[in-house]
Amino acid sequence: MKSAAIHTESIGLKAKLSDYNQLIKFRLTFTVVLSSVLGFILGNEGIIEWSSLTALIIGGFLTVASSNGINQIIEKDFDKLMTRTENRPIAQNRMSILEAGIFCAVTGIVGVSVLGLFLNTYAALLGFASLMSYAFIYTPLKRVSSLAVLVGAFPGAIPPLLGWVAATGSFSTAAIVLFLIQFFWQFPHFWAIAWILDDDYKKAGYRLLPTKSGRSKESATQIIFYSALLIPIGILPYVLGISGVISMWVIIAGSIALTYLSIKLYRSLTVKDAKTLMFASIIYNPLVLISLLIDKI
């Protein structure tokens, strides 16, 4: 009887941990924190202060986890309507709004506080701005206008900027360039995702493709434009003396590849080509940051 009770408790604990994993979108949160860590290393001069880096990882993780959880609280009724999100814990009533709300409040407050107390005020302000804009502006706007992607690109571009500011304690031209690269990269990335999930998104009334025509040449033209815009932006780090030739050619080559795949999507308008573009965009972002690190070394 005792072993059976322990087994039942173990299953219950695993289920609860799985729900929290879904609530905070662990893999996405980890990816966001990784980009801030790379930004920190890029901004750091001399020996890395591991205590500061640890504070960035903990504070950043908790802040992003909070924003992802609030997103699911707000969208609980719409998550039920989509195949991709119907099994989320709040949507299925496995987790109450009160429980999720307390968790998000605690993680958000602690996360921003860690950034401010152990790093600097700018890092805390950026973390707070990212949380608030993602959770309370981008999230409700998704059902109103395709401009939600533009709004969401701001908190989405903050992580490497936050990492840089956490390391240096100040803003700089290099930090702004990092922000710009991440900002414009998000358009082909998220529109590729929106293209793939358009049918599912429509069930919940989300409007995330750039035009009302949906999976059309008009939408694909916008994707081409923003992909191509990354080419001149990718030259900026070299022109401004922030990095060397290696990263410049990596960014240019990656941006040309995204542009080519966007043109391919324009010609076919297929979900298959949208998936190819999405996977390429996933590779593009860390590849760019790593190439900048190589140039720094």
WOLIN-V490902 format. One record per residue. N is the residue number from 1. PSI is psi in radians with two decimals (* if undefined). OMEGA is omega in radians with two decimals (none if undefined). Layout:
BEGIN
N:PSI:OMEGA ; N:PSI:OMEGA
END
This chain:
BEGIN
1:-0.74:-3.12 ; 2:-0.76:3.13 ; 3:-0.61:3.11 ; 4:-0.70:3.13 ; 5:-0.71:3.12 ; 6:-0.72:3.12 ; 7:-0.74:3.13 ; 8:-0.73:3.12 ; 9:-0.68:3.13 ; 10:-0.76:3.11 ; 11:-0.72:3.14 ; 12:-0.70:3.13 ; 13:-0.75:3.12 ; 14:-0.71:3.14 ; 15:-0.72:-3.14 ; 16:-0.75:3.10 ; 17:-0.67:3.10 ; 18:-0.68:3.12 ; 19:-0.73:3.12 ; 20:-0.56:3.05 ; 21:-0.73:3.09 ; 22:-0.67:-3.10 ; 23:-0.77:-3.07 ; 24:-0.08:-3.09 ; 25:1.18:-2.95 ; 26:-0.86:-3.07 ; 27:-0.72:3.10 ; 28:-0.78:3.13 ; 29:-0.75:3.12 ; 30:-0.74:-3.14 ; 31:-0.74:3.13 ; 32:-0.79:3.14 ; 33:-0.65:3.13 ; 34:-0.71:3.14 ; 35:-0.57:3.09 ; 36:-0.61:3.09 ; 37:-0.75:3.10 ; 38:-0.66:3.07 ; 39:-0.66:3.11 ; 40:-0.81:-3.12 ; 41:-0.65:3.11 ; 42:-0.67:-3.10 ; 43:-0.35:-3.07 ; 44:2.38:3.05 ; 45:2.24:-3.14 ; 46:-2.64:-3.09 ; 47:2.34:3.13 ; 48:2.29:3.04 ; 49:1.81:-3.03 ; 50:-0.48:3.10 ; 51:-0.70:3.11 ; 52:-0.72:3.13 ; 53:-0.70:3.10 ; 54:-0.73:3.11 ; 55:-0.67:3.11 ; 56:-0.78:-3.12 ; 57:-0.82:-3.11 ; 58:-0.87:-3.12 ; 59:-0.75:3.14 ; 60:-0.76:-3.13 ; 61:-0.82:-3.11 ; 62:-0.66:3.14 ; 63:-0.79:3.12 ; 64:-0.70:3.11 ; 65:-0.73:3.12 ; 66:-0.81:-3.12 ; 67:-0.65:3.11 ; 68:-0.66:3.11 ; 69:-0.76:3.11 ; 70:-0.68:3.08 ; 71:-0.75:-3.11 ; 72:-0.50:3.06 ; 73:-0.82:-3.12 ; 74:-0.63:-3.03 ; 75:0.26:-3.02 ; 76:-0.72:-3.11 ; 77:-0.49:3.14 ; 78:-0.52:3.09 ; 79:-0.57:3.13 ; 80:-0.42:-3.03 ; 81:-0.27:-3.05 ; 82:2.44:3.14 ; 83:-0.70:-3.07 ; 84:-0.51:-2.98 ; 85:0.02:-3.00 ; 86:-0.38:-3.10 ; 87:0.18:3.10 ; 88:2.60:-2.98 ; 89:-0.69:-3.14 ; 90:-0.70:3.13 ; 91:-0.60:-3.13 ; 92:0.13:3.12 ; 93:0.42:3.01 ; 94:-0.31:3.10 ; 95:2.28:-3.13 ; 96:2.77:3.09 ; 97:-0.63:3.13 ; 98:-0.82:3.14 ; 99:-0.82:-3.14 ; 100:-0.67:-3.12 ; 101:-0.76:3.11 ; 102:-0.78:3.13 ; 103:-0.82:-3.11 ; 104:-0.65:3.11 ; 105:-0.80:-3.12 ; 106:-0.86:-3.11 ; 107:-0.66:3.13 ; 108:-0.82:-3.13 ; 109:-0.81:-3.13 ; 110:-0.75:-3.12 ; 111:-0.88:3.14 ; 112:-0.66:3.13 ; 113:-0.73:3.11 ; 114:-0.74:3.12 ; 115:-0.68:-3.10 ; 116:-0.73:-3.06 ; 117:-0.65:-3.03 ; 118:-0.18:3.09 ; 119:-1.66:3.09 ; 120:2.97:-3.08 ; 121:-0.69:-3.13 ; 122:-0.73:3.13 ; 123:-0.74:3.13 ; 124:-0.74:3.14 ; 125:-0.71:3.12 ; 126:-0.72:3.10 ; 127:-0.77:3.13 ; 128:-0.77:3.14 ; 129:-0.69:3.13 ; 130:-0.81:-3.14 ; 131:-0.87:-3.06 ; 132:-0.75:-3.09 ; 133:-0.63:3.12 ; 134:-0.85:-3.03 ; 135:-0.70:-2.95 ; 136:-0.11:3.07 ; 137:-1.00:-3.13 ; 138:-0.82:-3.04 ; 139:-0.94:3.13 ; 140:-0.44:-3.10 ; 141:-0.33:-3.07 ; 142:-0.52:-3.13 ; 143:-0.02:-3.07 ; 144:-0.79:-3.02 ; 145:2.64:3.06 ; 146:-0.17:3.06 ; 147:-0.18:3.11 ; 148:-0.61:3.13 ; 149:-0.70:3.09 ; 150:-0.82:-3.14 ; 151:-0.75:-3.12 ; 152:-0.37:-3.14 ; 153:-0.42:3.13 ; 154:-0.99:3.07 ; 155:-0.51:3.13 ; 156:-0.42:-3.13 ; 157:-0.08:-3.08 ; 158:-0.64:-3.02 ; 159:-0.93:3.13 ; 160:-0.56:3.07 ; 161:-0.76:3.11 ; 162:-0.74:3.12 ; 163:-0.76:3.13 ; 164:-0.83:-3.12 ; 165:-0.60:3.09 ; 166:-0.61:-3.12 ; 167:-0.63:-3.01 ; 168:-0.42:-3.08 ; 169:0.18:-3.12 ; 170:2.86:3.05 ; 171:2.72:3.12 ; 172:3.02:3.10 ; 173:-0.73:-3.14 ; 174:-0.71:3.14 ; 175:-0.72:3.13 ; 176:-0.66:3.11 ; 177:-0.74:3.07 ; 178:-0.76:3.12 ; 179:-0.79:-3.09 ; 180:-0.76:3.13 ; 181:-0.83:-3.14 ; 182:-0.63:-3.11 ; 183:-0.93:-3.06 ; 184:-0.45:3.07 ; 185:-0.55:-3.05 ; 186:-0.44:-3.09 ; 187:-0.96:3.06 ; 188:-0.57:-3.12 ; 189:-0.94:-3.06 ; 190:-0.54:3.07 ; 191:-0.54:3.04 ; 192:-0.76:3.09 ; 193:-0.77:-3.14 ; 194:-0.59:3.10 ; 195:-0.79:-3.13 ; 196:-0.74:-3.02 ; 197:0.27:-3.04 ; 198:-0.78:-3.12 ; 199:-0.73:3.13 ; 200:-0.76:3.13 ; 201:-0.64:-3.12 ; 202:-0.50:3.11 ; 203:-0.56:-3.11 ; 204:0.01:3.11 ; 205:0.33:3.14 ; 206:2.46:3.13 ; 207:1.65:-3.03 ; 208:-0.31:3.04 ; 209:2.66:-2.97 ; 210:-0.36:3.14 ; 211:2.77:-3.14 ; 212:-0.31:-3.12 ; 213:-0.10:3.06 ; 214:-2.28:-3.14 ; 215:1.43:-3.03 ; 216:2.99:3.09 ; 217:-0.51:3.10 ; 218:-0.79:3.10 ; 219:-0.74:-3.13 ; 220:-0.58:3.10 ; 221:-0.70:3.10 ; 222:-0.70:3.14 ; 223:-0.72:3.10 ; 224:-0.78:-3.08 ; 225:-0.85:-3.09 ; 226:-0.52:3.06 ; 227:-0.79:-3.13 ; 228:-0.53:-3.14 ; 229:-0.44:3.12 ; 230:-0.37:-3.11 ; 231:-0.97:3.10 ; 232:-0.58:3.11 ; 233:-0.61:3.14 ; 234:-0.33:3.12 ; 235:-0.40:-3.05 ; 236:-0.79:-3.13 ; 237:-0.64:3.14 ; 238:-0.80:-3.12 ; 239:-0.65:-3.11 ; 240:0.04:3.10 ; 241:0.32:-3.12 ; 242:-0.62:-3.11 ; 243:-3.12:-3.06 ; 244:-2.82:-3.04 ; 245:-0.63:-3.08 ; 246:-0.94:-3.11 ; 247:-0.62:3.13 ; 248:-0.82:-3.11 ; 249:-0.56:3.08 ; 250:-0.80:-3.14 ; 251:-0.75:3.13 ; 252:-0.82:-3.13 ; 253:-0.75:3.12 ; 254:-0.70:-3.14 ; 255:-0.68:3.08 ; 256:-0.70:3.12 ; 257:-0.76:3.11 ; 258:-0.70:3.13 ; 259:-0.76:3.12 ; 260:-0.79:-3.13 ; 261:-0.54:3.07 ; 262:-0.70:3.09 ; 263:-0.69:3.10 ; 264:-0.70:3.08 ; 265:-0.69:3.11 ; 266:-0.69:-3.09 ; 267:-0.63:-3.04 ; 268:-0.59:-3.08 ; 269:0.53:-3.08 ; 270:2.69:3.07 ; 271:-0.59:3.13 ; 272:-0.82:3.14 ; 273:-0.51:3.06 ; 274:-0.66:3.10 ; 275:-0.71:3.11 ; 276:-0.77:3.11 ; 277:-0.72:-3.13 ; 278:-0.84:-3.13 ; 279:-0.67:3.10 ; 280:-0.68:-3.14 ; 281:-0.56:3.09 ; 282:-0.69:3.12 ; 283:-0.63:-3.04 ; 284:-0.83:-2.98 ; 285:-0.97:3.11 ; 286:-0.54:3.13 ; 287:-0.72:3.12 ; 288:-0.85:-3.11 ; 289:-0.70:3.12 ; 290:-0.67:3.11 ; 291:-0.63:3.08 ; 292:-0.64:3.09 ; 293:-0.72:3.13 ; 294:-0.74:3.12 ; 295:-0.61:-3.14 ; 296:-0.69:-3.14 ; 297:*:none
END
